[in-house]
Amino acid sequence: MTRSDYENITIGTPASEIVKEYGEPRTIEKYKDGTEGYLYIERILMGEQTVQQNQYTLIFKNGQVVSKRYNYKTPAAYQEIYEEDPNAIPELN
């Protein structure tokens, strides 16, 4: 599922139509109010690295979309992962 796909899904769309079009969700979560959340993930790559991960959750009640949620994550910047550059060449004195 892409962002464009997510935006084109309308309230009232049957779960069967969603699964037929986009495949099985990554997870299905059952909520206390009787609704279910179908999670779809889109990974945006640059080469082999994930530069952004979009999470699309479709909320179903009685087999139809009643709500949608979008969230995204970006990996931490290089300087936030490493204190020192592991590829740096040490200076000679």
N, CA, C and O of each residue as an XYZ file, in Angstrom:
372
protein
N       0.846     -1.175      0.000
C       0.000      0.000      0.000
C       0.890      1.237      0.000
O       1.882      1.298      0.726
N       0.537      2.199     -0.801
C       1.270      3.462     -0.860
C       0.428      4.566     -0.221
O      -0.740      4.359      0.108
N       1.027      5.723     -0.053
C       0.307      6.852      0.527
C      -0.899      7.217     -0.341
O      -1.972      7.527      0.175
N      -0.716      7.177     -1.646
C      -1.804      7.482     -2.571
C      -2.940      6.467     -2.424
O      -4.114      6.836     -2.409
N      -2.580      5.185     -2.315
C      -3.593      4.140     -2.110
C      -4.390      4.425     -0.840
O      -5.620      4.385     -0.836
N      -3.653      4.716      0.244
C      -4.274      4.985      1.545
C      -5.263      6.151      1.436
O      -6.388      6.074      1.929
N      -4.827      7.217      0.790
C      -5.684      8.400      0.675
C      -6.943      8.128     -0.146
O      -7.962      8.789      0.055
N      -6.886      7.171     -1.062
C      -8.039      6.857     -1.909
C      -9.030      5.889     -1.277
O     -10.110      5.670     -1.826
N      -8.682      5.308     -0.135
C      -9.612      4.399      0.546
C     -10.675      5.236      1.246
O     -10.360      6.166      1.989
N     -11.930      4.897      1.002
C     -13.029      5.671      1.569
C     -13.692      4.929      2.721
O     -13.654      3.701      2.805
N     -14.292      5.703      3.592
C     -15.069      5.138      4.696
C     -16.186      4.303      4.079
O     -16.847      4.729      3.132
N     -16.384      3.107      4.630
C     -17.415      2.213      4.122
C     -16.889      1.128      3.198
O     -17.627      0.211      2.839
N     -15.606      1.220      2.805
C     -15.023      0.191      1.936
C     -14.989     -1.141      2.684
O     -14.537     -1.177      3.828
N     -15.449     -2.231      2.083
C     -15.435     -3.533      2.748
C     -14.010     -4.065      2.960
O     -13.124     -3.837      2.135
N     -13.806     -4.771      4.065
C     -12.508     -5.376      4.374
C     -12.083     -6.325      3.262
O     -10.905     -6.377      2.910
N     -13.023     -7.072      2.708
C     -12.681     -8.026      1.651
C     -12.088     -7.330      0.440
O     -11.188     -7.869     -0.204
N     -12.573     -6.155      0.123
C     -12.058     -5.385     -1.017
C     -10.632     -4.888     -0.725
O      -9.772     -4.898     -1.606
N     -10.398     -4.461      0.499
C      -9.062     -3.989      0.894
C      -8.054     -5.130      0.787
O      -6.984     -4.964      0.201
N      -8.395     -6.286      1.351
C      -7.482     -7.438      1.333
C      -7.253     -7.922     -0.105
O      -6.139     -8.307     -0.460
N      -8.285     -7.902     -0.914
C      -8.141     -8.324     -2.314
C      -7.188     -7.390     -3.055
O      -6.371     -7.845     -3.855
N      -7.287     -6.103     -2.797
C      -6.480     -5.100     -3.508
C      -5.046     -4.997     -2.979
O      -4.105     -4.854     -3.760
N      -4.879     -5.069     -1.641
C      -3.573     -4.792     -1.035
C      -2.949     -5.978     -0.308
O      -1.847     -5.862      0.229
N      -3.628     -7.096     -0.285
C      -3.107     -8.278      0.397
C      -3.424     -8.271      1.882
O      -4.056     -7.351      2.403
N      -2.973     -9.312      2.541
C      -3.207     -9.426      3.983
C      -2.426     -8.340      4.717
O      -1.305     -8.016      4.328
N      -3.006     -7.776      5.774
C      -2.281     -6.756      6.534
C      -1.116     -7.370      7.305
O      -1.077     -8.578      7.535
N      -0.179     -6.529      7.698
C       0.967     -6.987      8.509
C       0.470     -7.561      9.833
O       0.920     -8.621     10.269
N      -0.458     -6.854     10.465
C      -1.087     -7.336     11.707
C      -2.552     -6.928     11.711
O      -2.968     -5.999     11.019
N      -3.318     -7.657     12.516
C      -4.713     -7.289     12.787
C      -4.852     -7.205     14.298
O      -4.593     -8.175     15.011
N      -5.261     -6.042     14.778
C      -5.429     -5.841     16.215
C      -6.916     -5.694     16.527
O      -7.625     -4.925     15.878
N      -7.379     -6.446     17.532
C      -8.786     -6.360     17.944
C      -8.883     -5.413     19.137
O      -8.162     -5.566     20.124
N      -9.778     -4.440     19.037
C      -9.960     -3.441     20.086
C     -11.164     -3.784     20.965
O     -12.049     -4.539     20.562
N     -11.179     -3.227     22.147
C     -12.232     -3.515     23.130
C     -13.625     -3.116     22.648
O     -14.625     -3.706     23.058
N     -13.682     -2.106     21.773
C     -14.994     -1.637     21.293
C     -15.549     -2.479     20.143
O     -16.588     -2.150     19.569
N     -14.842     -3.577     19.808
C     -15.318     -4.464     18.758
C     -14.771     -4.152     17.371
O     -15.048     -4.877     16.415
N     -14.000     -3.080     17.259
C     -13.398     -2.762     15.975
C     -12.085     -3.525     15.811
O     -11.540     -4.069     16.772
N     -11.591     -3.554     14.575
C     -10.314     -4.196     14.272
C      -9.450     -3.212     13.503
O      -9.945     -2.458     12.666
N      -8.150     -3.224     13.793
C      -7.198     -2.382     13.087
C      -6.309     -3.223     12.187
O      -5.610     -4.116     12.666
N      -6.326     -2.953     10.905
C      -5.457     -3.629      9.941
C      -4.268     -2.719      9.676
O      -4.437     -1.580      9.242
N      -3.066     -3.219      9.935
C      -1.855     -2.430      9.746
C      -1.154     -2.817      8.451
O      -0.833     -3.985      8.227
N      -0.922     -1.827      7.609
C      -0.144     -1.985      6.381
C       1.088     -1.092      6.499
O       1.003      0.019      7.021
N       2.227     -1.573      6.016
C       3.485     -0.829      6.113
C       4.071     -0.619      4.724
O       4.113     -1.532      3.899
N       4.517      0.595      4.492
C       5.239      0.940      3.261
C       6.634      1.402      3.661
O       6.783      2.315      4.473
N       7.645      0.776      3.094
C       9.027      1.184      3.354
C       9.561      1.899      2.117
O       9.519      1.374      1.005
N      10.058      3.096      2.338
C      10.649      3.870      1.248
C      12.158      3.699      1.359
O      12.772      4.031      2.373
N      12.736      3.170      0.282
C      14.155      2.826      0.294
C      14.977      3.795     -0.534
O      14.499      4.384     -1.504
N      16.222      3.943     -0.124
C      17.237      4.620     -0.918
C      18.375      3.620     -0.999
O      19.126      3.440     -0.041
N      18.498      2.974     -2.142
C      19.422      1.840     -2.235
C      18.842      0.709     -1.402
O      17.703      0.295     -1.618
N      19.613      0.215     -0.461
C      19.138     -0.850      0.426
C      18.710     -0.322      1.789
O      18.269     -1.097      2.638
N      18.833      0.978      2.010
C      18.503      1.581      3.298
C      17.069      2.100      3.320
O      16.615      2.734      2.367
N      16.360      1.826      4.418
C      15.033      2.394      4.611
C      15.203      3.839      5.068
O      15.829      4.099      6.095
N      14.648      4.771      4.309
C      14.740      6.177      4.690
C      13.456      6.674      5.346
O      13.459      7.699      6.028
N      12.366      5.950      5.140
C      11.105      6.286      5.805
C      10.219      5.061      5.812
O      10.204      4.277      4.864
N       9.475      4.908      6.906
C       8.510      3.811      7.009
C       7.152      4.415      7.311
O       6.962      5.055      8.345
N       6.209      4.210      6.405
C       4.841      4.697      6.588
C       3.976      3.563      7.120
O       4.036      2.434      6.632
N       3.170      3.884      8.128
C       2.256      2.900      8.705
C       0.831      3.370      8.482
O       0.445      4.463      8.899
N       0.058      2.524      7.816
C      -1.342      2.828      7.525
C      -2.216      1.862      8.308
O      -2.135      0.651      8.106
N      -3.049      2.384      9.199
C      -3.968      1.548      9.960
C      -5.389      1.864      9.512
O      -5.834      3.011      9.541
N      -6.078      0.821      9.101
C      -7.479      0.952      8.705
C      -8.317      0.324      9.806
O      -8.082     -0.824     10.182
N      -9.286      1.056     10.323
C     -10.146      0.580     11.398
C     -11.461      0.094     10.789
O     -12.133      0.813     10.050
N     -11.803     -1.153     11.126
C     -13.014     -1.779     10.594
C     -14.017     -2.058     11.703
O     -13.648     -2.430     12.817
N     -15.272     -1.874     11.385
C     -16.375     -2.294     12.248
C     -17.422     -2.911     11.334
O     -17.799     -2.323     10.320
N     -17.888     -4.098     11.700
C     -18.853     -4.833     10.880
C     -18.354     -5.010      9.446
O     -19.131     -4.965      8.493
N     -17.030     -5.215      9.314
C     -16.455     -5.513      8.007
C     -16.265     -4.344      7.071
O     -15.981     -4.541      5.889
N     -16.417     -3.106      7.579
C     -16.244     -1.925      6.730
C     -15.324     -0.911      7.398
O     -15.279     -0.809      8.624
N     -14.591     -0.163      6.574
C     -13.707      0.883      7.091
C     -14.549      1.962      7.774
O     -15.484      2.507      7.186
N     -14.196      2.258      9.033
C     -14.888      3.333      9.753
C     -13.935      4.474     10.114
O     -14.371      5.566     10.479
N     -12.614      4.206     10.006
C     -11.627      5.220     10.344
C     -10.282      4.820      9.742
O     -10.059      3.656      9.411
N      -9.389      5.801      9.606
C      -8.051      5.543      9.079
C      -7.045      6.330      9.926
O      -7.344      7.414     10.428
N      -5.840      5.752     10.070
C      -4.762      6.424     10.790
C      -3.470      6.286      9.998
O      -3.200      5.247      9.395
N      -2.683      7.346     10.010
C      -1.404      7.347      9.298
C      -0.309      7.760     10.272
O      -0.492      8.685     11.063
N       0.831      7.073     10.214
C       1.978      7.411     11.037
C       3.227      7.126     10.213
O       3.203      6.264      9.334
N       4.304      7.830     10.481
C       5.547      7.531      9.775
C       6.719      7.596     10.736
O       6.664      8.254     11.774
N       7.781      6.896     10.363
C       9.014      6.880     11.148
C      10.176      7.073     10.185
O      10.170      6.571      9.062
N      11.163      7.809     10.651
C      12.403      7.930      9.902
C      13.529      7.429     10.794
O      13.488      7.629     12.008
N      14.526      6.785     10.218
C      15.626      6.295     11.042
C      16.400      7.461     11.649
O      16.410      8.566     11.107
N      17.038      7.199     12.766
C      17.833      8.229     13.435
C      18.973      8.680     12.531
O      19.496      7.902     11.733
N      19.346      9.937     12.667
C      20.467     10.464     11.897
C      21.756      9.776     12.336
O      21.878      9.309     13.468
N      22.692      9.727     11.430
C      23.952      9.027     11.677
C      24.608      9.508     12.975
O      25.066      8.693     13.775
N      24.655     10.820     13.187
C      25.319     11.357     14.370
C      24.574     11.030     15.658
O      25.154     11.133     16.739
N      23.324     10.646     15.574
C      22.576     10.250     16.758
C      22.810      8.785     17.105
O      22.545      8.367     18.232
N      23.302      8.004     16.152
C      23.570      6.591     16.390
C      24.976      6.395     16.945
O      25.188      5.589     17.851
N      25.936      7.140     16.393
C      27.338      6.965     16.764
C      27.868      8.231     17.446
O      27.610      9.346     16.993
N      28.604      8.042     18.531
C      29.246      9.183     19.171
C      30.442      9.634     18.345
O      30.667     10.830     18.160
N      31.199      8.676     17.858
C      32.343      8.982     17.009
C      32.129      8.292     15.671
O      31.466      7.258     15.590
N      32.687      8.866     14.645
C      32.584      8.293     13.316
C      33.442      7.036     13.251
O      34.666      7.138     13.335
N      32.842      5.844     13.103
C      33.632      4.620     13.084
C      34.502      4.478     11.831
O      35.377      3.614     11.771
N      34.258      5.321     10.848
C      35.044      5.285      9.621
C      36.152      6.344      9.589
O      36.906      6.434      8.620
N      36.241      7.128     10.638
C      37.237      8.197     10.674
C      38.647      7.613     10.742
O      38.887      6.601     11.402
N      39.544      8.253     10.068
C      40.958      7.854     10.110
C      41.619      8.660     11.218
O      41.585      9.890     11.197
N      42.229      7.967     12.199
C      42.841      8.698     13.312
C      44.001      9.562     12.830
O      44.758      9.194     11.933
N      44.103     10.713     13.460
C      45.188     11.634     13.117
C      46.497     11.127     13.736
O      46.519     10.633     14.864
N      47.564     11.260     12.981
C      48.887     10.878     13.480
C      49.556     12.103     14.076
O      49.493     13.188     13.499
N      50.191     11.939     15.219
C      50.878     13.066     15.874
C      52.327     13.114     15.513
O      53.049     13.997     15.976
